Amino acid sequence: MNPKTVHHISECFIKPHRILPEAMRPWYLTPWELVMLSVNYIQKGLLFAKPTSHQDFNIVDLLQKLKHSLALTLVHFYPLSGRLATSKTEDPASYVVYVDCSNSPGARFVYAALDMTISDILSPAYVPQVVQSFFDHDRSLNHDGHVQSLVTIQVTELIDVVFIGCSMNHVLGDGSSFWHFLNTLSEIFQAQGGGVPITHPPVLERWFPDGCGPIISLPFTHHDHFLSPFEAPLLKERIFHFSSESIAKLKAKANAESNTNKISSFQSLSAFMWRCITRIRHLPHDQITSCRLACNNRD
């Protein structure tokens, strides 16, 4: 057994604790969601240290509580328990991608283990490639949600910590809704009660531009006509942390150089990152370049 390999110990599918009537109907996607079919899953995770006394920690109990909490959470976020589906007709021509919640095994839940410590992960200058195995759908396209779960919770147990990773289909959620889902899961886990109302229910009603939807037919006959998979070269990953003191210095320098006091912390940090990105590209001085970050587009 390779100690640097994540080993899957068990896996199962979790359905909502109860099925709502609206979950039996197709959940149609908006134009902004449909353009995400070629993008990768969104994946992030949370790291928890094990109690110093192992008598206070039982991985079986943790897994059972997480599964139960996930089933309760999916009642509110029921589209995440479904699968993508495509309906095609020739006469009239139609190609519709939607979410089918009535014909799915549910969300995926994985328990895995790795014979390493958190120091083995965080100490190296670059992020070890094994971290990619902490997520179930690493490098998957959102379109793969036709055959893969739309959300997976993977619990990876290391020697001294537990990593809870979540992979969510980016068609169904952006960064805000991703953390909304995880925060709700955490809220229900801590309450450990089936009848406890959640603080912030999700908004599942879709908005479509006037004259568009809710059923949108794509101008294609096969997914190969619109999918554009991108395989990035093997790169070294590194995590940077900017302390509040460092950001304060950047802000002060940016305002001093611009003879103003209106530049915010976020603007000064963004400008600093942009200069670093541009410098490392080694482009000719007369070449136009850009760096884009999508943020809160779905609001």
C-alpha angles and dihedrals in degrees: 000000000000108000090207094057125090109235120205109224101177141351137185143161124254123208125195113281087241131009117239118214091241090057089068092065127077113268106219122211128233123232091259091053094047093056088060095066092100094047126095126255117272110245132182136146148197127234122216127187116227116242113269088238109062088204087073094056130070117172092198091058091047092051093048093049091048092050092050092046091049091053090052093046092052090060087070096034096039097153088068090064092059137075133239114259134188124213116198132184131172102204105064093018111241136160113179127174115197142149117269111199096170097063105047138098089227136239118340124245121193131186115198138165137212126192095223137095128238088251088062088057102040103033100067116086090237129046109261114242090236088076088073087065090062086079127066100214103035109164093002118139119236088241087066085074085091088077104012130066116271090224132021130186110204119189110199115189117207125183095269106011143039121226118202109197126187126199115192129182105251091216090069100039146022127205094283095050091043092060090039088060094046093045090051090049088052092048092052092044092054093045092047091195129119096212100047112118116230122242099232116025114204121252104237099169108109123225120217129186115255111284093013127102158291083181108040118189114207118220093241140091100203135027091238087070094066109020115099109182115199121202109196118214117259103277134178113246125213132180119223125198122196114201121217088249092055093048091049090055091049091050093049092048093047092050093045093051091047094043092232141099098215100089110107129216090253093050094048093048091047091050091049092051091046092054090049092049092048093047095051093051091067092211124170110271093244096051118106115226137172143198119205133198120184111214130172093343093145095061 
